[in-house]
C-alpha cells in the first residue's frame, strides 16, 4: 500500500532532524481486504504463519505408485478407470500406505524446524484421503485401504505441537464436466472429451462433491489452522479468480447460479443464505487461514516453485513460498535438491518476509525418500543454530541485494544474512537512524565481533564466511527497537462521536489492529479522534490508516500539552491524496494529539483503522507521479501487478520526463 507524506511537514521535519543519521522507515501496514463478501483474516490471526517461517508440505496419493509425479494421470494420460487400478490392483505400483506412520512425518517436520505441515487431502486426480458421504467420491475409506488417512495425520501433527494444514483441490479429472461446465464448449483435454450437453450436470455433481468434502474437512477433524486451496481455475484455463462464477468461493452462493448445490451438501448462514466455500469454511473454522487458489483472494499470497525469490521485500501482505525438494511434488524416486540450492531459496525468502513451505513426496507405502529426509534434517541443523535470525522475524528493515545479502529483524535486533555471492569478511550496514549499538555477535557462536559506527552505519569486521558459506549470519543488538514503534498503541482515545452500535469506538483506532476501526456516528465532517499519550513528550510524526482506499479524506492533525491550547502539526485540509495510509512528519511536544476530519467524499464517513504517533525520526515516503501518464514513475504496459517493470524515459525534456511530488 503506498504511503503518502505531507510535503510541507516532510520538509520541515527533515530540516529539524538534519543532525541525525538517516532514519529508518516505519513497518508497513497490512490492511485486510474484502473480496466476494469475505474480509481477509486480521493480523492477529495470520501472525502465526508469518512468524513460523518454515513448514513441511506433503504430496501423497495414488500417483506415488507409478512414481512419475502428481500430474501423471493427466500427463500420461491415464483414464479414470485405469487410474483406479493404482489403488485396487496388487502390483508393484499399488498405493498401499502399508508403512504410513504420520508420527514419523511429524517428527521429521520438527527435526527440520518446521512449525506447521500441510497434507494433500485430495489432489487433481480426485482421490480423497478421507471418507466422504458423497456417493460419487473415491476415497481411502473404500476397499482395499479402508482407512481415514487424514484422521491419523491430524492427530499426529497436533500431538507433535505443530499447526495443522490441509491441502484440497476442487479440480477433479474424473469428471468430463470439468472441461465443459456449460455442456456447450468442451476445452482441450488429454482424454479427448468432446462437447456434450450432459457435461453441465456432470460439472454440477462435481461441485456438489467439493462442497461435501470441504464440509467434512472443516467439521470432522477439530481445529484446522491452514486450508491450502489449489486449482480454482476451470478447464486449466485462466486464473483461479476466473473460475469463481462456477465454484462460488466467497461468503455466499447465488440461488440463481447455473450449477446449484443440493441441500444435502449445502449449509446456510444465520439468515438462511446459502454459504459459498469460504463462508462454509469460516463458519466452522473462524480462525483458519487460506490460500487464494479457490478464487477468493485468500488470507496470504503464495509463490510456487524452486526459483530463488528476488526483488523487494513483500510488504502489506503475508507471503508464502512453496517448493519441492524432489523432482516433482509427488513421489518420483529417491532424489533431492542440494543443500546449497535449498538454502538459497529459504534465505532469500526469509529476508523478503516470506514464509517457506518445503515439499516432500512420500512413496506409495508412506515412506519419505531418505535423501529428502536427510536434506530436511540438514535444514533442521541450520535452524537449531541460526533459528533466532529466522523465527518470528520480519524481512528487512532494509531491502536485500539479490544474490549478495539481506536482513531480518525482530524487536531490538537485526540480522545480516551474507549469501555466497557476497565476498569478504567485512560488511557495512545502512544507517540505523537514532539507535545506538549494544553489541554485534556471530550468531553461530555468540562471540562478539569488532565494529565501528560512522554516520549511523555499522562496519563489522572478522565475519566467519567459511563455517556456513550458504548463509553467514551476524546479529546486531540495538538500544531500542530496530524500527520506530507506535507510542499511541493501547493509549486512551476519545472522539467527538462513535458508531457504538457497530462497536466502532475510538479505542479501535489505537488497538494495533487494522481490522478494527473508529467511525463517527454520521457522515458529517468536523468529527475528531484524539489520543492521550499519558504525558507530554517529543513527537516526530503520525501515520493514519483510513477505513477506505482510494478515498480523499481531508484532515488536520493538532497537538496539545494541556488539552486546551492546540497547535496545528500537519494541515491536510486541501490534500488531494487518496492513499489509504498516510504519514506526516513534524517536530513537536504534546501529550494529546488530535486528527479532525475536515472533508469527505460523498457517502464516506470519518473512519480510521489506525492512528499512530511516533517519538523517533522515521523516513516518510512521497510519490513521484508522471504528469503525462498519471502513474507513480512509469510502469511497463500500465501494469499494477507486483514486480511489474518500472521504466523511466530518457532525458529528452519532453512530457514523459515531467514529474510532480504527491503528498498524502
C-alpha positions as CSV (number, residue, x, y, z in Angstrom):
1,X,0.0,0.0,0.0
2,X,1.6,3.3,-1.0
3,X,2.1,5.7,1.9
4,X,1.8,9.4,1.2
5,X,3.6,12.1,3.2
6,X,2.9,15.7,3.8
7,X,5.4,17.6,1.6
8,X,5.2,20.6,3.9
9,X,5.7,18.7,7.1
10,X,8.3,16.4,5.5
11,X,10.4,19.4,4.5
12,X,10.1,21.0,8.0
13,X,10.8,17.7,9.7
14,X,13.8,16.9,7.6
15,X,15.4,20.3,8.4
16,X,14.8,19.8,12.1
17,X,16.4,16.3,12.0
18,X,19.3,17.1,9.7
19,X,21.8,16.5,12.5
20,X,20.8,12.8,12.9
21,X,21.7,9.8,10.8
22,X,19.3,8.7,8.1
23,X,16.2,7.4,9.9
24,X,14.5,4.0,9.2
25,X,11.1,3.6,7.6
26,X,8.1,2.6,9.6
27,X,7.0,-1.1,9.4
28,X,4.5,-1.3,6.5
29,X,0.9,-1.9,7.5
30,X,-1.2,-4.8,6.2
31,X,-4.8,-3.9,5.8
32,X,-7.3,-6.8,5.3
33,X,-9.2,-6.6,2.0
34,X,-12.7,-7.6,1.3
35,X,-13.4,-9.9,-1.6
36,X,-16.6,-11.8,-2.5
37,X,-18.2,-10.7,0.8
38,X,-15.3,-12.0,3.0
39,X,-12.7,-10.0,4.7
40,X,-9.2,-11.4,5.0
41,X,-8.2,-12.5,8.4
42,X,-6.7,-10.0,10.8
43,X,-3.0,-9.6,11.6
44,X,-3.6,-11.4,14.9
45,X,-5.0,-14.5,13.1
46,X,-2.3,-14.7,10.3
47,X,0.6,-13.8,12.6
48,X,1.4,-17.5,13.4
49,X,2.0,-18.2,9.7
50,X,4.2,-15.1,9.2
51,X,6.3,-16.0,12.3
52,X,6.5,-19.7,11.7
53,X,8.8,-19.1,8.7
54,X,9.1,-22.8,7.9
55,X,6.6,-25.6,7.2
56,X,6.5,-29.1,5.6
57,X,4.3,-29.9,2.6
58,X,3.4,-33.5,1.8
59,X,2.1,-34.5,-1.7
60,X,0.8,-38.1,-1.3
61,X,-1.8,-40.1,-3.2
62,X,-2.2,-42.9,-5.8
63,X,0.3,-41.1,-8.1
64,X,3.1,-42.3,-5.7
65,X,2.5,-45.8,-7.2
66,X,3.7,-45.1,-10.8
67,X,6.2,-42.7,-9.3
68,X,6.0,-40.1,-12.1
69,X,4.7,-37.2,-10.2
70,X,1.3,-35.9,-9.1
71,X,0.2,-35.0,-12.7
72,X,0.8,-38.5,-14.0
73,X,-2.9,-39.2,-14.6
74,X,-3.1,-36.1,-16.8
75,X,0.3,-36.2,-18.5
76,X,0.3,-39.9,-19.5
77,X,-2.7,-39.7,-19.8
78,X,-4.5,-42.5,-17.9
79,X,-8.2,-42.9,-18.0
80,X,-10.1,-42.7,-14.6
81,X,-10.9,-46.4,-14.9
82,X,-7.3,-47.4,-15.3
83,X,-6.0,-44.9,-12.8
84,X,-8.2,-46.6,-10.1
85,X,-6.0,-49.7,-10.5
86,X,-3.1,-48.0,-8.8
87,X,-5.3,-48.4,-5.6
88,X,-7.2,-51.6,-6.2
89,X,-4.7,-53.9,-8.0
90,X,-1.9,-55.7,-6.1
91,X,1.0,-54.7,-8.3
92,X,4.4,-53.1,-7.6
93,X,2.7,-49.8,-8.3
94,X,-0.1,-50.1,-5.9
95,X,-0.8,-47.3,-3.4
96,X,-0.9,-49.3,-0.2
97,X,0.0,-46.9,2.6
98,X,1.4,-50.0,4.3
99,X,4.2,-48.1,6.0
100,X,2.2,-45.0,6.7
101,X,3.1,-43.6,10.1
102,X,2.2,-39.9,10.3
103,X,4.0,-39.6,13.7
104,X,7.2,-40.2,11.7
105,X,6.3,-37.4,9.3
106,X,5.5,-35.1,12.2
107,X,8.9,-35.9,13.8
108,X,10.7,-35.2,10.6
109,X,8.9,-31.8,10.4
110,X,10.1,-31.0,13.9
111,X,13.6,-32.2,13.0
112,X,13.6,-29.7,10.1
113,X,12.4,-26.9,12.4
114,X,9.0,-26.6,10.8
115,X,6.2,-25.1,12.7
116,X,3.3,-26.4,10.6
117,X,2.6,-29.1,8.0
118,X,0.2,-29.3,5.0
119,X,-1.0,-32.6,3.5
120,X,-2.8,-33.1,0.2
121,X,-6.1,-34.5,1.3
122,X,-7.2,-34.6,-2.3
123,X,-5.2,-33.7,-5.5
124,X,-6.5,-33.1,-9.0
125,X,-6.9,-36.9,-9.6
126,X,-9.9,-36.8,-7.3
127,X,-8.8,-39.4,-4.7
128,X,-9.6,-38.3,-1.2
129,X,-7.5,-39.5,1.8
130,X,-10.6,-39.3,4.0
131,X,-14.1,-40.8,4.0
132,X,-17.0,-39.0,2.4
133,X,-20.7,-39.2,2.3
134,X,-20.9,-38.0,-1.3
135,X,-22.0,-41.1,-3.4
136,X,-19.5,-40.4,-6.2
137,X,-16.5,-39.9,-4.0
138,X,-13.4,-42.0,-4.5
139,X,-11.6,-42.3,-1.1
140,X,-9.1,-44.1,1.1
141,X,-12.0,-45.3,3.3
142,X,-13.1,-47.6,0.5
143,X,-11.6,-51.1,-0.2
144,X,-8.9,-52.1,-0.2
145,X,-7.4,-49.4,2.0
146,X,-10.4,-48.9,4.4
147,X,-8.6,-46.1,6.3
148,X,-9.1,-42.5,7.2
149,X,-5.6,-41.3,6.4
150,X,-6.4,-37.6,7.2
151,X,-7.6,-38.5,10.7
152,X,-4.3,-40.2,11.6
153,X,-2.3,-37.3,10.1
154,X,-4.2,-34.6,12.0
155,X,-3.8,-36.5,15.3
156,X,-0.1,-37.0,14.8
157,X,0.6,-33.4,13.8
158,X,-1.4,-32.0,16.6
159,X,0.3,-34.3,19.1
160,X,3.7,-33.0,17.9
161,X,2.7,-29.5,18.7
162,X,2.6,-28.3,15.1
163,X,-0.1,-26.3,13.3
164,X,-2.3,-28.4,11.1
165,X,-2.7,-27.7,7.4
166,X,-4.9,-29.4,4.8
167,X,-4.5,-29.1,1.1
168,X,-7.6,-29.5,-1.1
169,X,-8.1,-29.2,-4.8
170,X,-11.5,-28.7,-6.3
171,X,-10.2,-29.9,-9.7
172,X,-11.3,-33.4,-10.4
173,X,-10.0,-35.1,-13.6
174,X,-12.6,-37.9,-13.1
175,X,-15.3,-35.6,-14.3
176,X,-15.5,-34.7,-18.1
177,X,-17.7,-31.7,-16.9
178,X,-14.6,-30.0,-15.5
179,X,-13.6,-29.2,-19.1
180,X,-17.1,-28.4,-20.3
181,X,-19.1,-26.9,-17.4
182,X,-21.8,-25.4,-19.7
183,X,-22.0,-28.5,-21.8
184,X,-21.6,-26.3,-24.9
185,X,-17.9,-25.8,-25.4
186,X,-15.5,-28.5,-24.2
187,X,-11.9,-27.4,-23.7
188,X,-8.9,-29.4,-25.0
189,X,-8.1,-32.2,-22.6
190,X,-5.9,-35.3,-22.5
191,X,-8.8,-37.7,-22.6
192,X,-10.4,-36.3,-25.7
193,X,-13.7,-35.5,-24.1
194,X,-15.9,-33.5,-26.5
195,X,-18.8,-31.2,-26.1
196,X,-21.8,-32.9,-24.5
197,X,-24.9,-31.3,-23.0
198,X,-24.7,-33.9,-20.2
199,X,-21.5,-32.3,-19.0
200,X,-23.3,-29.4,-17.4
201,X,-25.0,-31.8,-14.9
202,X,-21.7,-33.7,-14.6
203,X,-20.0,-30.5,-13.6
204,X,-22.7,-29.7,-11.1
205,X,-22.3,-33.1,-9.4
206,X,-18.5,-32.4,-9.3
207,X,-19.3,-29.1,-7.5
208,X,-21.6,-30.9,-5.0
209,X,-18.8,-33.3,-4.2
210,X,-16.4,-30.4,-3.5
211,X,-18.9,-28.7,-1.1
212,X,-19.5,-32.0,0.8
213,X,-15.7,-32.7,1.0
214,X,-15.0,-29.2,2.3
215,X,-17.7,-29.5,4.9
216,X,-16.3,-32.8,6.1
217,X,-12.7,-31.5,6.3
218,X,-13.7,-28.5,8.4
219,X,-16.1,-30.4,10.7
220,X,-14.6,-33.8,11.3
221,X,-11.1,-33.1,12.4
222,X,-11.1,-30.5,15.1
223,X,-9.2,-27.2,14.7
224,X,-7.6,-26.8,11.3
225,X,-5.1,-23.9,11.0
226,X,-4.5,-23.7,7.3
227,X,-6.6,-24.7,4.3
228,X,-4.4,-24.8,1.2
229,X,-6.7,-24.4,-1.8
230,X,-5.2,-25.3,-5.2
231,X,-6.9,-25.2,-8.5
232,X,-9.8,-22.9,-8.7
233,X,-9.3,-22.4,-12.5
234,X,-11.8,-24.1,-14.9
235,X,-10.5,-26.5,-17.6
236,X,-7.0,-25.4,-16.7
237,X,-7.6,-22.1,-18.3
238,X,-7.4,-18.5,-17.0
239,X,-6.9,-17.8,-13.3
240,X,-8.4,-19.2,-10.1
241,X,-10.5,-16.0,-9.8
242,X,-11.8,-16.6,-13.3
243,X,-13.4,-19.8,-12.0
244,X,-15.4,-18.1,-9.2
245,X,-18.5,-18.0,-11.3
246,X,-18.7,-21.8,-11.0
247,X,-17.2,-22.7,-7.6
248,X,-18.7,-19.6,-5.8
249,X,-15.7,-19.4,-3.4
250,X,-16.9,-16.3,-1.4
251,X,-19.2,-15.8,1.5
252,X,-22.4,-16.8,-0.2
253,X,-23.8,-18.6,-3.1
254,X,-26.3,-17.2,-5.6
255,X,-29.6,-19.0,-5.6
256,X,-29.8,-18.5,-9.3
257,X,-26.4,-19.9,-10.1
258,X,-26.4,-22.3,-13.1
259,X,-24.8,-25.0,-11.0
260,X,-26.8,-25.1,-7.7
261,X,-25.5,-27.2,-4.8
262,X,-28.0,-29.7,-3.5
263,X,-29.4,-29.1,0.0
264,X,-27.8,-32.3,1.2
265,X,-24.4,-30.8,0.6
266,X,-25.1,-27.2,1.4
267,X,-25.1,-25.0,4.5
268,X,-26.6,-21.6,5.2
269,X,-25.7,-18.7,7.4
270,X,-27.8,-17.4,10.3
271,X,-30.1,-15.6,7.9
272,X,-30.7,-18.7,5.8
273,X,-28.5,-17.6,2.9
274,X,-26.5,-20.4,1.2
275,X,-22.8,-20.3,2.0
276,X,-20.1,-20.2,-0.6
277,X,-16.8,-22.1,0.0
278,X,-15.1,-19.5,2.2
279,X,-18.3,-18.8,4.1
280,X,-18.6,-22.5,4.8
281,X,-15.0,-22.8,6.0
282,X,-15.2,-19.7,8.2
283,X,-18.5,-20.9,9.7
284,X,-16.8,-23.9,11.2
285,X,-13.2,-22.7,11.4
286,X,-13.3,-19.0,12.2
287,X,-9.6,-18.6,12.8
288,X,-8.3,-20.6,9.8
289,X,-6.1,-19.0,7.1
290,X,-6.4,-20.0,3.4
291,X,-4.6,-19.5,0.1
292,X,-6.1,-17.6,-2.8
293,X,-6.4,-20.6,-5.1
294,X,-10.1,-21.2,-4.6
295,X,-10.9,-18.0,-6.5
296,X,-11.3,-15.9,-3.3
297,X,-8.5,-13.5,-2.6
298,X,-7.1,-15.6,0.3
299,X,-5.5,-14.6,3.6
300,X,-2.0,-14.8,2.2
301,X,-0.2,-14.9,-1.1
302,X,1.5,-18.0,-2.5
303,X,4.7,-18.1,-4.6
304,X,5.3,-21.5,-6.1
305,X,8.3,-23.3,-7.5
306,X,12.0,-23.7,-6.9
307,X,13.1,-20.3,-8.3
308,X,15.1,-18.2,-5.9
309,X,13.0,-15.3,-4.6
310,X,14.3,-11.9,-5.7
311,X,13.4,-8.3,-5.7
312,X,11.8,-6.3,-2.9
313,X,10.5,-7.3,0.5
314,X,6.9,-8.5,0.4
315,X,5.1,-5.8,2.4
316,X,1.5,-5.2,3.2
317,X,0.7,-8.9,2.9
318,X,1.6,-12.3,4.4
319,X,3.5,-14.3,1.8
320,X,4.4,-18.0,1.5
321,X,6.9,-19.7,-0.9
322,X,6.2,-23.3,-1.6
323,X,8.7,-25.5,-3.4
324,X,9.6,-29.2,-3.7
325,X,12.9,-30.7,-2.9
326,X,12.2,-33.7,-5.2
327,X,11.9,-33.9,-8.9
328,X,8.2,-33.2,-8.7
329,X,5.7,-32.5,-6.0
330,X,4.6,-36.2,-5.8
331,X,7.0,-39.2,-5.5
332,X,9.4,-39.8,-8.4
333,X,12.1,-41.7,-6.6
334,X,14.8,-41.1,-4.0
335,X,16.2,-37.7,-5.2
336,X,16.6,-34.3,-3.6
337,X,17.8,-30.8,-4.2
338,X,21.3,-29.9,-2.9
339,X,21.6,-28.3,0.5
340,X,23.1,-25.2,-1.1
341,X,20.2,-24.8,-3.6
342,X,17.7,-25.3,-0.8
343,X,19.2,-22.7,1.5
344,X,19.4,-20.3,-1.4
345,X,15.6,-20.4,-1.7
346,X,15.0,-20.4,2.0
347,X,17.2,-17.5,3.0
348,X,16.2,-15.3,0.0
349,X,12.6,-15.9,1.0
350,X,13.1,-15.0,4.7
351,X,14.9,-11.8,4.0
352,X,12.0,-10.8,1.9
353,X,9.5,-11.5,4.6
354,X,8.3,-14.8,3.0
355,X,7.5,-18.0,4.9
356,X,8.6,-21.2,3.3
357,X,6.6,-24.4,2.8
358,X,9.1,-27.2,1.8
359,X,7.6,-30.2,0.0
360,X,8.5,-33.9,0.1
361,X,6.8,-36.7,-1.7
362,X,6.3,-40.0,0.3
363,X,6.4,-43.2,-1.7
364,X,3.4,-45.5,-2.3
365,X,3.8,-47.1,1.2
366,X,4.1,-43.7,3.0
367,X,7.8,-43.5,3.5
368,X,9.5,-40.2,2.7
369,X,12.6,-40.7,0.4
370,X,15.8,-41.0,2.6
371,X,17.6,-38.3,0.6
372,X,14.7,-35.8,1.1
373,X,14.5,-36.7,4.8
374,X,18.3,-36.2,5.2
375,X,18.1,-32.8,3.5
376,X,15.3,-31.7,5.8
377,X,17.4,-32.7,8.8
378,X,20.3,-30.6,7.4
379,X,17.9,-27.6,7.3
380,X,17.0,-28.5,10.9
381,X,20.6,-28.3,11.9
382,X,20.8,-24.8,10.5
383,X,17.6,-23.8,12.3
384,X,18.9,-25.1,15.6
385,X,21.9,-22.8,15.2
386,X,20.5,-19.8,13.4
387,X,16.8,-20.0,14.2
388,X,16.9,-16.8,16.2
389,X,17.6,-14.9,13.0
390,X,14.5,-16.6,11.3
391,X,11.6,-17.4,13.7
392,X,9.4,-14.5,14.5
393,X,11.3,-12.1,12.4
394,X,10.3,-9.8,9.6
395,X,12.3,-9.3,6.4
396,X,14.3,-6.0,6.4
397,X,14.2,-3.3,7.6
398,X,16.4,-2.6,4.5
399,X,15.9,-4.1,1.1
400,X,18.0,-7.1,0.2
401,X,20.5,-7.1,-2.6
402,X,19.9,-10.0,-5.0
403,X,22.5,-12.7,-4.6
404,X,24.5,-10.9,-2.0
405,X,22.8,-10.2,1.3
406,X,19.6,-9.3,3.1
407,X,18.3,-8.6,6.6
408,X,15.8,-9.9,9.1
409,X,14.8,-8.2,12.3
410,X,12.8,-8.6,15.5
411,X,12.4,-6.2,18.4
412,X,15.7,-4.5,19.0
413,X,17.9,-6.9,17.0
414,X,18.5,-7.1,13.2
415,X,20.4,-9.9,11.4
416,X,22.7,-9.6,8.4
417,X,22.5,-12.6,6.1
418,X,25.5,-12.8,3.9
419,X,25.0,-15.0,0.8
420,X,27.6,-16.9,-1.3
421,X,27.5,-14.1,-3.8
422,X,28.9,-11.6,-1.2
423,X,32.7,-11.6,-0.9
424,X,34.8,-10.6,2.0
425,X,34.6,-10.7,5.8
426,X,33.6,-7.1,6.3
427,X,30.2,-5.6,6.0
428,X,28.8,-2.1,6.4
429,X,25.1,-1.7,7.2
430,X,22.8,1.0,6.1
431,X,22.1,3.7,8.7
432,X,20.4,2.6,11.9
433,X,18.9,6.1,12.5
434,X,18.9,7.3,16.1
435,X,19.7,4.0,17.6
436,X,22.9,3.0,19.4
437,X,24.7,-0.3,19.0
438,X,24.7,-2.5,22.1
439,X,26.5,-5.5,20.6
440,X,27.4,-7.3,17.4
441,X,27.7,-11.1,17.5
442,X,28.4,-14.1,15.4
443,X,25.0,-15.8,15.6
444,X,26.5,-19.3,15.3
445,X,28.9,-18.9,18.3
446,X,27.6,-15.9,20.2
447,X,31.1,-14.4,20.0
448,X,31.4,-10.6,19.8
449,X,32.6,-9.2,16.5
450,X,34.6,-5.9,16.1
451,X,32.6,-3.0,14.7
452,X,32.8,0.8,14.2
453,X,30.0,3.3,13.7
454,X,30.1,6.3,11.4
455,X,27.1,8.4,10.4
456,X,24.8,5.7,11.7
457,X,26.3,3.0,9.6
458,X,28.0,0.0,11.2
459,X,31.1,-1.6,9.8
460,X,31.5,-5.1,11.0
461,X,34.8,-7.0,10.6
462,X,36.1,-10.5,11.2
463,X,33.0,-12.3,9.9
464,X,33.4,-16.0,9.5
465,X,32.5,-16.9,5.9
466,X,33.6,-20.5,5.9
467,X,31.7,-22.1,8.7
468,X,28.4,-21.9,6.9
469,X,29.0,-20.2,3.5
470,X,25.4,-20.7,2.4
471,X,24.3,-18.1,4.9
472,X,26.8,-16.3,7.2
473,X,24.6,-14.6,9.9
474,X,25.6,-11.6,12.1
475,X,23.3,-10.3,14.8
476,X,23.3,-6.6,15.8
477,X,21.6,-5.6,19.1
478,X,20.5,-2.0,19.4
479,X,19.5,0.0,22.5
480,X,15.9,0.4,21.1
481,X,13.6,-1.2,18.6
482,X,15.1,-1.5,15.1
483,X,12.2,0.4,13.6
484,X,10.3,3.2,15.3
485,X,7.4,2.0,17.4
486,X,3.9,3.4,17.7
487,X,3.6,5.2,21.1
488,X,-0.2,5.7,20.8
489,X,-0.8,1.9,20.8
490,X,-3.1,1.0,23.7
491,X,-3.4,4.6,25.0
492,X,-6.7,6.2,25.9
493,X,-8.5,7.5,22.9
494,X,-11.7,9.7,22.7
495,X,-13.7,11.0,19.8
496,X,-16.3,13.6,19.1
497,X,-18.7,10.7,18.3
498,X,-18.6,7.0,17.9
499,X,-20.6,4.4,15.9
500,X,-21.1,2.4,19.1
501,X,-23.9,0.3,17.6
502,X,-21.3,-1.5,15.5
503,X,-18.5,-1.4,18.0
504,X,-16.5,1.2,16.1
505,X,-15.2,3.1,19.1
506,X,-12.3,5.4,19.5
507,X,-10.2,2.7,21.2
508,X,-10.3,0.7,18.0
509,X,-8.0,3.2,16.3
510,X,-5.2,2.6,18.8
511,X,-5.6,-1.2,19.3
512,X,-2.7,-2.1,16.9
513,X,-5.2,-3.8,14.6
514,X,-6.1,-2.6,11.1
515,X,-9.1,-5.0,11.1
516,X,-10.9,-2.7,13.5
517,X,-11.7,1.0,13.3
518,X,-13.2,4.1,14.8
519,X,-16.1,5.6,13.0
520,X,-18.1,8.7,13.6
521,X,-21.8,8.3,14.1
522,X,-22.8,10.1,11.0
523,X,-21.4,11.2,7.6
524,X,-20.7,14.8,8.6
525,X,-17.3,16.5,8.6
526,X,-15.8,18.0,11.7
527,X,-15.5,14.8,13.6
528,X,-12.3,14.3,15.6
529,X,-10.3,11.5,17.1
530,X,-7.9,12.2,20.0
531,X,-5.3,10.1,21.8
532,X,-3.8,10.8,25.2
533,X,-0.1,9.8,25.3
534,X,0.0,9.9,29.1
535,X,2.5,12.7,29.5
536,X,3.9,15.5,27.4
537,X,6.7,14.2,25.2
538,X,8.6,15.0,22.0
539,X,6.9,13.6,18.9
540,X,8.1,13.2,15.4
541,X,5.1,12.4,13.3
542,X,2.0,10.4,12.7
543,X,0.6,7.7,10.5
544,X,-3.1,7.2,9.7
545,X,-4.8,4.2,8.1
546,X,-8.2,5.3,6.8
547,X,-11.1,2.9,6.5
548,X,-11.2,3.0,2.7
549,X,-8.6,3.0,0.0
550,X,-8.9,5.4,-3.0
551,X,-10.9,8.0,-1.0
552,X,-9.9,11.6,-0.5
553,X,-10.0,12.2,3.3
554,X,-9.1,15.8,4.2
555,X,-7.9,16.5,7.7
556,X,-5.8,18.4,10.2
557,X,-3.5,17.0,12.9
558,X,-3.1,19.1,16.1
559,X,-1.1,18.7,19.3
560,X,-1.6,20.0,22.8
561,X,0.2,19.7,26.1
562,X,-2.9,20.6,28.2
563,X,-5.9,19.5,26.1
564,X,-6.9,23.2,25.9
565,X,-4.5,25.0,23.6
566,X,-3.9,23.3,20.2
567,X,-1.2,23.8,17.6
568,X,-1.5,22.6,14.0
569,X,1.1,19.9,13.3
570,X,0.0,18.9,9.8
571,X,-2.6,20.7,7.7
572,X,-4.1,18.4,5.1
573,X,-7.4,20.2,4.7
574,X,-6.6,20.7,1.0
575,X,-5.0,17.4,0.2
576,X,-6.0,15.5,-3.0
577,X,-4.4,12.3,-1.9
578,X,-6.5,9.1,-2.0
579,X,-3.9,6.9,-0.3
580,X,-5.4,4.7,2.4
581,X,-2.2,5.0,4.5
582,X,-0.8,8.5,5.0
583,X,2.1,9.8,7.1
584,X,3.0,13.2,8.3
585,X,6.5,14.2,9.7
586,X,6.7,17.0,12.2
587,X,8.6,18.0,15.3
588,X,6.5,18.9,18.4
589,X,5.9,18.3,22.0
590,X,2.5,17.1,23.1
591,X,0.5,14.9,25.3
592,X,-2.6,15.0,23.3
593,X,-2.8,14.5,19.5
594,X,-6.0,15.0,17.6
595,X,-7.0,14.4,14.0
596,X,-10.0,16.4,12.7
597,X,-11.7,15.3,9.5
598,X,-12.5,18.4,7.5
599,X,-13.5,16.9,4.2
600,X,-15.0,13.7,2.9
601,X,-16.1,12.2,-0.4
602,X,-19.9,11.8,-0.9
603,X,-21.2,8.8,1.0
604,X,-18.0,8.3,3.1
605,X,-17.9,8.7,6.8
606,X,-15.0,9.7,9.1
607,X,-13.4,6.4,9.9
608,X,-9.8,5.4,10.9
609,X,-8.3,1.9,11.2
610,X,-5.1,3.1,12.9
611,X,-3.9,6.4,14.4
612,X,-0.2,6.0,15.2
613,X,2.1,8.5,16.8
614,X,5.9,8.3,16.8
615,X,8.6,9.8,19.0
616,X,11.6,8.8,16.9
617,X,12.7,10.1,13.5
618,X,11.4,7.9,10.6
619,X,11.7,8.0,6.9
620,X,8.4,9.1,5.2
621,X,7.8,8.5,1.5
622,X,6.4,10.6,-1.3
623,X,5.3,9.5,-4.7
624,X,6.8,10.9,-8.0
625,X,3.9,10.9,-10.4
626,X,4.4,11.3,-14.1
627,X,2.3,14.2,-15.3
628,X,1.8,12.6,-18.7
629,X,0.8,9.0,-17.7
630,X,-0.5,9.8,-14.2
631,X,1.4,6.8,-12.8
632,X,3.9,6.8,-9.9
633,X,7.1,6.5,-12.0
634,X,6.1,4.7,-15.3
635,X,5.1,1.1,-15.2
636,X,5.6,-1.0,-18.3
637,X,2.3,-1.7,-20.1
638,X,0.5,0.2,-17.3
639,X,0.6,-2.9,-15.1
640,X,-0.4,-2.7,-11.5
641,X,1.0,-6.2,-10.6
642,X,3.7,-6.8,-8.0
643,X,7.0,-7.0,-9.8
644,X,6.0,-5.0,-12.8
645,X,8.9,-3.3,-14.5
646,X,9.3,0.4,-13.6
647,X,10.6,2.4,-16.6
648,X,11.9,6.0,-16.9
649,X,12.1,7.7,-20.2
650,X,15.4,9.2,-21.4
651,X,16.1,12.8,-20.5
652,X,14.6,14.4,-23.6
653,X,12.8,17.2,-21.8
654,X,9.5,16.0,-23.1
655,X,6.2,15.4,-21.3
656,X,7.2,11.9,-20.3
657,X,10.0,13.4,-18.2
658,X,7.7,15.8,-16.3
659,X,7.1,14.8,-12.7
660,X,5.3,16.2,-9.7
661,X,5.5,15.4,-6.0
662,X,2.4,14.0,-4.4
663,X,1.9,14.0,-0.7
664,X,-0.9,12.3,1.3
